[in-house]
Amino acid sequence: MLAATSDFAVQNSATFDFFVTPPNPSISLAPTSGGAGTRVTAAGAGFPANTAVAVYLAPLDAAPGTGALQQYVASVTDGSGRYSLTFTMPGVWPDGGQITQDRIVVTVATPDFSVSVSSVFAYLVVGPTATPTPTPLPTSTPPVAPTPTLNPYAQVSPGSGAAGTTVTVSGGGFPPNTVLYAHLARLEGGSGSGGSYARFASAATDGAGNYVMVFVMPATWPNGAAIATQRLVILVAPDTFAVEASTTFSYQQVASAGDEIPSPTATVAPPTATGTATLLPPTDVPTSEPSTVTPTDTATPTSTVTPEPPTATPPATATPEPTPTEAPGGGSIPPVEPPAADS
């Protein structure tokens, strides 16, 4: 497409992908779960014939980490637009961070991402060895009518923008009357944590499985890190991720790459002086010693004098007066006085 003045003195151009038949890409993963080292095959159809395609991996709703786009395997579609790409699930992201997320977005896209499709791979983080569960014996099950194959798709308008851009994601091919959610994933890959995935929009499908949802492109990831200029995957799926569709969005960061959007800083006006303050030298303040509590003398209990019972004094025994003895010859002998007791 070319835009120019009438005399073509000033002009500019851009490319536009025109398809006689609009592509309707599909993807299936085998297996759909595994850990590092698992061989995974992504296969599908609906791409333009004889066109280069490649596999990209992205953490769902993750943020930290930077790096260039990493192609894990590339090939060319056949004359009918079919492809089959096999790669090994890595254990680390291109920036060297360990893969800790439990959901990885596998995207197959053309070099310019004009046609792309994605699916979610259940990533098993290495943990304790589980105890094997006995396999139940097979039982006869009545035949079940085959479920119609769903071919969900998504498209976004506009296809590029910055934070604050209002985008409309629409499509069809989902189960009818099902609530869908929009998630974002970064194709560059990077370390981060998963387990709780942000929902940027939601909408319910109608009776035919069609949907339309509108949301504003955020400036930061759920953990607060700024979204840098890059290509994002918009993934649409129910809460079980049993079926999903995707499209890509060219995100332009408002600030330069890697810079955080500055927050306005409030300027505090200096206080107006009302007089000249004279600074006095500091005065030594005596340090108050902690008051010492003098223990109070404990009164020594006074010994109680136990009164002794009075001792009965025996009554004095009367000393009998000696009977005067007659002396021989007829005279009386005077009584002999007892010696006086020493005092």
Secondary structure in CASP SS format (residue, H / E / C, confidence):
PFRMAT SS
TARGET T0000
AUTHOR 0000-0000-0000
METHOD secondary structure of the structure
MODEL  1
M C 1.00
L E 1.00
A E 1.00
A E 1.00
T C 1.00
S C 1.00
D C 1.00
F C 1.00
A C 1.00
V C 1.00
Q E 1.00
N E 1.00
S E 1.00
A C 1.00
T C 1.00
F C 1.00
D C 1.00
F C 1.00
F C 1.00
V C 1.00
T C 1.00
P C 1.00
P C 1.00
N C 1.00
P C 1.00
S C 1.00
I C 1.00
S E 1.00
L E 1.00
A E 1.00
P C 1.00
T C 1.00
S E 1.00
G E 1.00
G C 1.00
A C 1.00
G C 1.00
T C 1.00
R E 1.00
V E 1.00
T E 1.00
A E 1.00
A E 1.00
G E 1.00
A C 1.00
G C 1.00
F C 1.00
P C 1.00
A C 1.00
N C 1.00
T C 1.00
A E 1.00
V E 1.00
A E 1.00
V E 1.00
Y E 1.00
L E 1.00
A E 1.00
P E 1.00
L E 1.00
D C 1.00
A C 1.00
A C 1.00
P C 1.00
G C 1.00
T C 1.00
G C 1.00
A C 1.00
L C 1.00
Q C 1.00
Q C 1.00
Y C 1.00
V E 1.00
A E 1.00
S E 1.00
V E 1.00
T C 1.00
D C 1.00
G C 1.00
S C 1.00
G C 1.00
R C 1.00
Y E 1.00
S E 1.00
L E 1.00
T E 1.00
F E 1.00
T E 1.00
M C 1.00
P C 1.00
G C 1.00
V E 1.00
W C 1.00
P C 1.00
D C 1.00
G C 1.00
G C 1.00
Q E 1.00
I C 1.00
T C 1.00
Q C 1.00
D C 1.00
R E 1.00
I E 1.00
V E 1.00
V E 1.00
T E 1.00
V E 1.00
A E 1.00
T C 1.00
P C 1.00
D C 1.00
F C 1.00
S C 1.00
V C 1.00
S E 1.00
V E 1.00
S E 1.00
S E 1.00
V E 1.00
F E 1.00
A E 1.00
Y E 1.00
L C 1.00
V C 1.00
V C 1.00
G C 1.00
P C 1.00
T C 1.00
A C 1.00
T C 1.00
P C 1.00
T C 1.00
P C 1.00
T C 1.00
P C 1.00
L C 1.00
P C 1.00
T C 1.00
S C 1.00
T C 1.00
P C 1.00
P C 1.00
V C 1.00
A C 1.00
P C 1.00
T C 1.00
P C 1.00
T C 1.00
L C 1.00
N C 1.00
P C 1.00
Y E 1.00
A E 1.00
Q E 1.00
V E 1.00
S E 1.00
P C 1.00
G C 1.00
S E 1.00
G E 1.00
A C 1.00
A C 1.00
G C 1.00
T C 1.00
T E 1.00
V E 1.00
T E 1.00
V E 1.00
S E 1.00
G E 1.00
G E 1.00
G C 1.00
F C 1.00
P C 1.00
P C 1.00
N C 1.00
T C 1.00
V E 1.00
L E 1.00
Y E 1.00
A E 1.00
H E 1.00
L E 1.00
A E 1.00
R E 1.00
L C 1.00
E C 1.00
G C 1.00
G C 1.00
S C 1.00
G C 1.00
S C 1.00
G C 1.00
G C 1.00
S C 1.00
Y C 1.00
A C 1.00
R C 1.00
F C 1.00
A E 1.00
S E 1.00
A E 1.00
A E 1.00
T C 1.00
D C 1.00
G C 1.00
A C 1.00
G C 1.00
N C 1.00
Y E 1.00
V E 1.00
M E 1.00
V E 1.00
F E 1.00
V E 1.00
M C 1.00
P C 1.00
A C 1.00
T E 1.00
W C 1.00
P C 1.00
N C 1.00
G C 1.00
A C 1.00
A E 1.00
I C 1.00
A C 1.00
T C 1.00
Q E 1.00
R E 1.00
L E 1.00
V E 1.00
I E 1.00
L E 1.00
V E 1.00
A E 1.00
P C 1.00
D C 1.00
T C 1.00
F C 1.00
A C 1.00
V C 1.00
E C 1.00
A E 1.00
S E 1.00
T E 1.00
T E 1.00
F E 1.00
S E 1.00
Y E 1.00
Q C 1.00
Q C 1.00
V C 1.00
A C 1.00
S C 1.00
A C 1.00
G C 1.00
D C 1.00
E C 1.00
I C 1.00
P C 1.00
S C 1.00
P C 1.00
T C 1.00
A C 1.00
T C 1.00
V C 1.00
A C 1.00
P C 1.00
P C 1.00
T C 1.00
A C 1.00
T C 1.00
G C 1.00
T C 1.00
A C 1.00
T C 1.00
L C 1.00
L C 1.00
P C 1.00
P C 1.00
T C 1.00
D C 1.00
V C 1.00
P C 1.00
T C 1.00
S C 1.00
E C 1.00
P C 1.00
S C 1.00
T C 1.00
V C 1.00
T C 1.00
P C 1.00
T C 1.00
D C 1.00
T C 1.00
A C 1.00
T C 1.00
P C 1.00
T C 1.00
S C 1.00
T C 1.00
V C 1.00
T C 1.00
P C 1.00
E C 1.00
P C 1.00
P C 1.00
T C 1.00
A C 1.00
T C 1.00
P C 1.00
P C 1.00
A C 1.00
T C 1.00
A C 1.00
T C 1.00
P C 1.00
E C 1.00
P C 1.00
T C 1.00
P C 1.00
T E 1.00
E E 1.00
A C 1.00
P C 1.00
G C 1.00
G C 1.00
G C 1.00
S E 1.00
I E 1.00
P C 1.00
P C 1.00
V C 1.00
E C 1.00
P C 1.00
P C 1.00
A C 1.00
A C 1.00
D C 1.00
S C 1.00
END
